[in-house]
Amino acid sequence: MELVKAGSGDFDTIKARPIMRIKDLTIGIHESKQVYTAVDRISMDICAGEIVGVVGESGCGKTVTNLALMGLLPKVLFVQGGSAEFECEDGHHIDLVKISGKERREINGNEISMIYQEPLTSLDPLMKIGRQVGEAVKIHNSGLSDEEVHDRVVKELGEVGLPDPHGMLEMYPHQLSGGMRQRVMIAMATVCRPRLMIADEPTTALDVTVQAQVLKLLKHINQKYGMTIVLISHDLSVISQICDRVVVMYAGRIAEAAPTQVIMTAPAHEYTKGLINSLPSMERKGSDLPCIPGHVPSTEEKREPCPFAPRCALADDICRQQEPPRRMIGEGHVVYCHFVK
């Protein structure tokens, strides 16, 4: 990988070349004839070949941010400002929040793909698996014959660990288990070998055994094809298993970003510490888990300059008067807090 100094995002360090640079991305939401902010000026780099975890409670803006990158925001949401510059395979750069519909159709499924949270509702219940997986291949490879598309789909279903790939072609989603449906979703997302794959809580509805298998598969895909992956989750224990870096989001902002090992062993932001402390462990078996008091503010609630202030034990007047500064406290370790030096 080419190594460069990447200084525009929240992973400022010597590292692999960024293929995505998100800068000051702001997403608004229309509610009750008012406009509120769902995602507030976030900036980060996503580098070639890495797995980036985006973590936070529900309502922190994780999924909304990535739907904006895919051009899939519902009508009530819209991009208010900022940019998301993506480096295509041929080397040219495009801003994903400003591209045309034609450019979007060329990019989605081909250079950027997404795995959705619930495969049963994401897959078409009336379409056979073979046709669903082969759809992206046909759209982005018009020169392939039906036989070539068939062979490619069979190979991909086998790559993701599904038994009897040939027989799978003629099956419908309801005939598969949850883990098998998720593997079909992964096959759909990877069959065109995109540069970037976004996985939106791909293990949420699965039991722990299947969850581990899916995470192992994502890691395998990353290592075999050099595919960059953004893994969205509310569970730091999932993130810590396969991610190289972690972005912690809270109330539409980035609270902290660092290499995974640093986040798990030396978190700096009080919110990150709270998330880690709430993880179950053998030492705490049978006892109540610590929890972060309060709740994530809704988009309609008035927010302090530091949105975590109402839930933070360290909060002081400055947190309610000034936005927390961006502090670089180690290599690739960024935190937004008044009290971290």
C-alpha positions as CSV (number, residue, x, y, z in Angstrom):
1,M,0.0,0.0,0.0
2,E,1.1,3.5,-0.7
3,L,1.9,5.4,2.5
4,V,1.0,9.1,2.8
5,K,0.5,11.8,5.4
6,A,-3.3,12.0,5.7
7,G,-4.2,15.2,7.6
8,S,-7.8,16.1,6.7
9,G,-9.7,13.6,8.9
10,D,-9.7,12.0,12.3
11,F,-7.0,9.5,11.6
12,D,-4.0,11.9,11.2
13,T,-1.1,9.6,10.9
14,I,1.3,8.0,8.4
15,K,-0.9,5.3,6.9
16,A,-2.3,3.8,3.7
17,R,-3.7,6.2,1.1
18,P,-7.3,7.4,1.9
19,I,-9.9,6.2,-0.6
20,M,-12.6,8.2,1.2
21,R,-12.3,11.7,2.7
22,I,-15.3,12.9,4.6
23,K,-15.1,16.6,5.5
24,D,-17.6,18.6,7.6
25,L,-20.5,16.4,6.5
26,T,-23.7,17.7,7.9
27,I,-27.1,16.0,7.5
28,G,-30.4,17.7,8.3
29,I,-33.8,16.3,9.0
30,H,-37.3,17.8,8.4
31,E,-39.5,17.2,11.5
32,S,-42.8,19.1,12.3
33,K,-42.1,21.8,9.7
34,Q,-38.7,22.4,11.3
35,V,-35.2,21.5,10.2
36,Y,-32.9,19.9,12.8
37,T,-29.3,18.5,12.6
38,A,-28.9,14.7,12.5
39,V,-25.2,14.6,11.7
40,D,-23.1,17.6,12.6
41,R,-19.9,18.5,10.7
42,I,-18.1,15.1,10.9
43,S,-14.7,14.6,9.3
44,M,-12.7,11.4,8.8
45,D,-10.5,9.5,6.4
46,I,-11.1,5.9,5.4
47,C,-8.0,4.2,4.1
48,A,-7.4,1.6,1.5
49,G,-7.6,-2.0,2.8
50,E,-8.6,-1.2,6.4
51,I,-11.6,-2.1,8.4
52,V,-13.1,0.9,10.2
53,G,-15.6,0.4,13.0
54,V,-18.2,3.1,13.6
55,V,-19.8,2.6,17.0
56,G,-22.3,4.4,19.2
57,E,-25.8,4.0,20.7
58,S,-28.9,4.0,18.5
59,G,-29.6,7.5,17.3
60,C,-26.0,8.7,17.1
61,G,-25.9,9.1,13.3
62,K,-24.0,6.0,12.3
63,T,-26.4,4.6,9.7
64,V,-27.6,8.0,8.5
65,T,-24.0,9.0,7.7
66,N,-23.4,5.9,5.6
67,L,-26.8,6.1,3.9
68,A,-25.7,9.6,2.7
69,L,-22.6,8.1,1.2
70,M,-24.7,5.6,-0.7
71,G,-27.2,8.3,-1.8
72,L,-30.0,6.4,0.0
73,L,-31.2,9.0,2.5
74,P,-35.0,9.0,3.0
75,K,-36.9,12.1,1.9
76,V,-37.0,13.6,5.4
77,L,-33.2,13.7,5.5
78,F,-30.8,15.7,3.3
79,V,-27.2,16.7,3.1
80,Q,-26.8,20.3,4.4
81,G,-23.1,20.7,3.7
82,G,-19.7,19.1,3.6
83,S,-18.2,16.6,1.2
84,A,-17.3,12.9,0.9
85,E,-14.6,12.5,-1.7
86,F,-14.1,9.0,-3.0
87,E,-11.3,7.7,-5.1
88,C,-12.6,5.5,-7.9
89,E,-10.7,2.5,-9.2
90,D,-9.4,4.4,-12.2
91,G,-7.9,7.1,-9.9
92,H,-10.3,9.9,-10.4
93,H,-12.1,11.5,-7.4
94,I,-15.8,12.2,-7.0
95,D,-17.9,13.8,-4.3
96,L,-20.5,11.3,-3.3
97,V,-22.9,13.9,-1.9
98,K,-22.9,15.8,-5.2
99,I,-22.7,13.2,-8.0
100,S,-25.5,12.8,-10.6
101,G,-27.9,9.9,-10.7
102,K,-26.0,8.4,-13.6
103,E,-22.7,8.5,-11.8
104,R,-24.4,7.0,-8.7
105,R,-25.7,4.0,-10.7
106,E,-22.2,3.4,-11.9
107,I,-20.7,3.5,-8.4
108,N,-23.3,1.8,-6.2
109,G,-22.8,-2.0,-6.2
110,N,-19.7,-1.7,-8.3
111,E,-17.2,0.4,-6.4
112,I,-19.2,0.9,-3.2
113,S,-21.6,-1.6,-1.8
114,M,-23.7,-2.0,1.4
115,I,-24.8,-4.8,3.6
116,Y,-28.0,-3.9,5.4
117,Q,-29.0,-4.7,9.0
118,E,-31.9,-7.1,8.4
119,P,-31.4,-9.4,5.4
120,L,-34.9,-10.8,5.5
121,T,-36.4,-7.4,4.8
122,S,-33.6,-6.4,2.4
123,L,-33.9,-9.3,0.1
124,D,-36.7,-9.5,-2.4
125,P,-39.0,-12.3,-1.1
126,L,-40.3,-13.0,-4.6
127,M,-37.0,-13.2,-6.4
128,K,-34.7,-16.3,-6.4
129,I,-31.3,-16.0,-4.8
130,G,-29.4,-16.5,-8.1
131,R,-31.2,-13.7,-9.8
132,Q,-30.7,-11.3,-6.8
133,V,-27.0,-11.9,-6.6
134,G,-26.5,-11.8,-10.3
135,E,-28.4,-8.5,-10.8
136,A,-25.4,-6.3,-10.0
137,V,-23.1,-8.4,-12.2
138,K,-25.4,-7.9,-15.2
139,I,-25.8,-4.2,-14.5
140,H,-22.1,-3.5,-14.2
141,N,-20.8,-6.1,-16.7
142,S,-23.1,-5.9,-19.7
143,G,-20.7,-7.8,-21.9
144,L,-21.0,-11.0,-19.9
145,S,-23.1,-13.9,-21.2
146,D,-25.9,-15.5,-19.0
147,E,-23.6,-18.5,-18.6
148,E,-20.7,-16.3,-17.3
149,V,-23.0,-14.5,-14.9
150,H,-24.3,-17.9,-13.7
151,D,-20.8,-19.2,-13.1
152,R,-19.8,-16.0,-11.3
153,V,-22.8,-16.1,-9.0
154,V,-22.2,-19.8,-8.1
155,K,-18.6,-19.1,-7.4
156,E,-19.5,-16.1,-5.1
157,L,-22.0,-18.1,-3.2
158,G,-19.4,-20.7,-2.5
159,E,-16.9,-18.0,-1.6
160,V,-19.1,-16.8,1.3
161,G,-19.4,-20.3,2.6
162,L,-22.9,-21.3,1.5
163,P,-23.5,-25.0,1.0
164,D,-24.6,-26.3,-2.4
165,P,-24.2,-23.0,-4.3
166,H,-25.9,-24.5,-7.4
167,G,-29.0,-25.5,-5.5
168,M,-29.0,-22.1,-3.7
169,L,-29.7,-20.3,-7.0
170,E,-33.2,-21.6,-7.1
171,M,-34.1,-20.9,-3.5
172,Y,-36.1,-18.0,-2.1
173,P,-35.0,-16.0,1.0
174,H,-37.6,-17.4,3.3
175,Q,-36.2,-20.9,2.7
176,L,-32.8,-19.9,4.3
177,S,-31.7,-19.4,7.9
178,G,-30.8,-16.0,9.2
179,G,-27.1,-16.7,8.9
180,M,-27.5,-18.0,5.3
181,R,-29.5,-14.9,4.3
182,Q,-26.7,-12.7,5.7
183,R,-24.2,-14.6,3.6
184,V,-26.3,-14.0,0.5
185,M,-26.3,-10.3,1.3
186,I,-22.5,-10.4,1.6
187,A,-22.3,-12.2,-1.7
188,M,-24.4,-9.5,-3.3
189,A,-22.2,-6.8,-1.8
190,T,-18.9,-8.4,-2.9
191,V,-19.7,-10.1,-6.2
192,C,-18.5,-7.0,-8.2
193,R,-15.4,-6.7,-6.0
194,P,-16.1,-3.1,-4.8
195,R,-13.3,-1.0,-3.3
196,L,-15.4,-0.1,-0.3
197,M,-18.1,-2.1,1.5
198,I,-20.3,-0.7,4.2
199,A,-21.7,-3.3,6.7
200,D,-24.6,-1.9,8.7
201,E,-24.8,-4.0,11.9
202,P,-24.6,-7.2,9.9
203,T,-24.6,-9.4,13.0
204,T,-27.4,-7.8,15.1
205,A,-30.1,-10.5,14.4
206,L,-27.7,-13.5,14.7
207,D,-26.8,-15.8,17.5
208,V,-23.3,-15.5,18.8
209,T,-22.0,-18.6,16.9
210,V,-23.2,-17.3,13.6
211,Q,-22.1,-13.8,14.5
212,A,-18.6,-15.0,14.9
213,Q,-18.7,-16.8,11.5
214,V,-19.9,-13.7,9.7
215,L,-17.2,-11.5,11.3
216,K,-14.6,-14.1,10.3
217,L,-16.0,-14.0,6.8
218,L,-15.8,-10.2,6.6
219,K,-12.2,-10.3,7.8
220,H,-11.4,-13.0,5.2
221,I,-12.9,-10.9,2.4
222,N,-10.8,-7.9,3.6
223,Q,-7.6,-9.8,3.6
224,K,-8.2,-11.8,0.4
225,Y,-9.3,-8.9,-1.8
226,G,-7.9,-5.9,0.0
227,M,-11.5,-4.6,0.3
228,T,-12.0,-1.6,2.6
229,I,-14.8,-2.2,5.0
230,V,-16.8,0.2,7.2
231,L,-18.5,-1.8,10.0
232,I,-21.3,-0.1,11.8
233,S,-22.3,-1.4,15.2
234,H,-23.6,-0.4,18.7
235,D,-21.5,-3.2,20.2
236,L,-17.8,-2.5,20.9
237,S,-17.1,-6.2,21.5
238,V,-18.0,-6.8,17.8
239,I,-16.0,-3.9,16.6
240,S,-12.9,-5.0,18.6
241,Q,-12.8,-8.4,16.9
242,I,-11.9,-7.4,13.4
243,C,-11.5,-3.6,13.1
244,D,-8.2,-1.8,12.6
245,R,-9.6,1.6,13.7
246,V,-12.7,2.8,15.6
247,V,-14.8,6.0,15.3
248,V,-17.0,6.6,18.3
249,M,-20.1,8.7,17.4
250,Y,-22.4,10.5,19.8
251,A,-25.5,12.7,18.9
252,G,-24.4,13.2,15.3
253,R,-20.8,14.0,16.1
254,I,-17.5,12.2,16.4
255,A,-16.4,11.9,20.1
256,E,-13.2,9.9,19.6
257,A,-11.3,8.1,16.9
258,A,-8.3,5.8,17.3
259,P,-6.7,2.5,16.5
260,T,-8.8,-0.3,18.0
261,Q,-6.2,-1.4,20.5
262,V,-6.0,2.1,21.8
263,I,-9.7,2.5,22.1
264,M,-10.1,-0.7,24.0
265,T,-7.2,-0.2,26.4
266,A,-6.8,3.6,26.8
267,P,-10.1,5.3,25.9
268,A,-10.0,9.1,26.5
269,H,-13.5,10.3,26.1
270,E,-16.0,9.7,28.9
271,Y,-18.5,8.3,26.4
272,T,-16.1,5.7,25.1
273,K,-15.2,4.7,28.7
274,G,-18.9,4.3,29.4
275,L,-19.4,2.1,26.4
276,I,-16.5,-0.1,27.4
277,N,-17.5,-0.3,31.0
278,S,-21.0,-1.6,30.0
279,L,-19.6,-4.6,28.2
280,P,-20.3,-7.9,29.9
281,S,-17.4,-9.9,31.2
282,M,-16.7,-13.1,33.2
283,E,-15.5,-10.9,36.1
284,R,-18.9,-9.3,36.3
285,K,-20.9,-12.5,35.9
286,G,-24.1,-12.3,38.0
287,S,-23.8,-8.6,38.8
288,D,-25.6,-5.7,37.3
289,L,-23.8,-4.0,34.3
290,P,-22.8,-0.4,34.7
291,C,-24.7,1.9,32.4
292,I,-24.4,5.5,31.1
293,P,-27.1,7.6,32.8
294,G,-29.5,9.5,30.6
295,H,-30.2,9.0,26.9
296,V,-29.0,10.1,23.5
297,P,-30.8,13.4,22.7
298,S,-33.3,13.3,19.9
299,T,-32.8,15.6,16.9
300,E,-35.6,17.9,18.3
301,E,-33.9,18.3,21.7
302,K,-31.8,21.3,22.4
303,R,-28.2,20.2,22.7
304,E,-25.3,21.6,24.7
305,P,-22.2,22.8,22.8
306,C,-20.8,19.4,24.1
307,P,-23.8,17.1,23.4
308,F,-22.5,14.5,26.0
309,A,-22.4,17.1,28.8
310,P,-25.8,16.1,30.4
311,R,-24.6,12.5,30.8
312,C,-20.9,13.2,31.7
313,A,-19.5,13.1,35.2
314,L,-16.8,15.6,34.3
315,A,-19.0,18.2,32.6
316,D,-18.5,21.8,33.7
317,D,-19.7,25.2,32.7
318,I,-17.3,25.3,29.8
319,C,-19.0,22.2,28.3
320,R,-22.3,24.2,28.2
321,Q,-20.7,27.3,26.7
322,Q,-18.1,26.1,24.2
323,E,-17.8,23.2,21.7
324,P,-15.1,20.8,22.8
325,P,-11.8,21.2,20.8
326,R,-10.3,18.6,18.6
327,R,-7.3,17.2,20.4
328,M,-4.6,14.9,19.0
329,I,-3.4,13.0,22.0
330,G,-1.4,10.2,20.3
331,E,-0.7,8.7,16.9
332,G,-4.0,8.4,15.1
333,H,-5.8,9.2,18.4
334,V,-8.3,12.1,18.2
335,V,-10.7,13.1,21.0
336,Y,-13.2,16.0,21.3
337,C,-13.2,17.0,24.9
338,H,-12.3,20.0,27.1
339,F,-10.7,17.9,29.8
340,V,-8.4,15.7,27.8
341,K,-4.9,17.0,27.3
